[in-house]
């Protein structure tokens, strides 16, 4: 499995998040070829991150919008 350096990732919280850190996701958009996704409740260093291929993420977003 390939390792990615996410130390410089720019994480963005969902616009549906509340002020209390409820059930939210964060997505980083500056990692070439992949879209890292994590649970905002566990957003510290070493937290679990899903690494989704950028092409798959694009298809997912298009399907959600449709």
Beta strands, then each sheet from edge to edge (+ up, - down):
strand 1: 11-13
strand 2: 25-28
strand 3: 34-39
strand 4: 50-53
sheet 1: 1+ 2- 3+ 4-
end
